[in-house]
């Protein structure tokens, strides 16, 4: 698990020991370990399940389909319009081409978990 520091309002990083101003993020191996532990699978089986989910998720986004895990989250591919931007170093106006992005919305279980 990695700690990510968030600057507080005064611009100082909070102490990682107190967890104030920090948040933790699971990496893939942490997630595999947790899934294996909770589901009584081996780590190899849990990793295969995570990899399969990743493949299905990526293929769904690539093909323009949405993905919905009721209560947890929903994800969809969205089109971003072409726009003009500015190079921050030179101030030169640049054209940013149209592209695709992913919109992820939290489901009711996830919203409830973070508000408690």
JOWOPE-V526327 format. One record per helix or strand. SS is the DSSP state (helix for helix, strand for strand). FROM is the first residue (numbers start at 1). TO is the last residue. If there is no record, write none. Layout:
ss = [SS	SS]
from = [FROM	FROM]
to = [TO	TO]
This chain:
ss = [strand	strand	strand	strand	helix	helix	strand	strand	strand	strand	strand	helix]
from = [2	7	13	22	28	43	67	73	83	93	99	108]
to = [5	7	13	25	39	63	69	80	86	96	106	115]
